[in-house]
Amino acid sequence: MGSRPVTNVVIAGLGGQGVLKASDIVAEAAFRGGLDVKKSEVHGMSQRGGSVVSDVRFGGKVLSPMVPPGEADYLVLLDADQLDANRHLLRPGGVLIQPGLAGSVKLASKRSLNVALVGMLSSRLDIPEQAWLDAIRASLNEKLHEANLAAFQAGRALNTSRRNGAQNDGSA
């Protein structure tokens, strides 16, 4: 277990967009995938739409929950306006996943955008799909399962098709 490198994911957005729920799902999926996981959160004025950032680190052995600036392998933005405030966290060659990339995904509820973006992220990580599905079920109320599982699958499929296409510009 200790030989697997640490993967650094930063999820950022505004209060009420589901940043913490998205990071819960990522952490839970990594844990269910047999990885050591650490998570931290920074709440701004989250109840008033302020910035919220959550770091998730997982791998063979993770020593700290915080992703150092310039070391995020993945930066997932739930609000495109958060790019300037969080760009410094992404390592050179890191992957930016943001709402505009999910524009063609039809969501049953716009509140499922966070899970659709997690779906896009999931297609880039070596964590079994079943671990992701189980993490979504474990993290959300049962009445939200259908819409969020559909959003996850749509995001995952969208990103898989983009990755299999001819263009790869360093973003999802």
C-alpha angles and dihedrals in degrees: 000000000000096000097066111101120243117258117209120209125179119192117193136176144113129302112280096025095101101256093144093044090050091051090047089055093048092048093046093048092050091048091049087049089062098257132135106250135194125179135186135180136205114199119198117180087321095165090055099046096270125148119292123186128183127187121206120187124182140166141101094319125000118193103181133031094214122090107221116231111275094020105088110121089194131026112193113192121195089186121037090214088070093068097092093048094050107028091098090066094063117091120229105278091019121141124253116204114186140165096261089065090061094051095116094050112106108219125195086216129017086222087073093066090100091057092045089055090048086053089055090050093047093062089063097050131080095235119118114257090233090060088057093048092048090047091054091050091047094048100046137056112262093246088062096050100091097051094041096045087051091049091049093050092047092051092045092049093046093052093044091054091048092049091050091051127088098261126079113163097166095269129095 
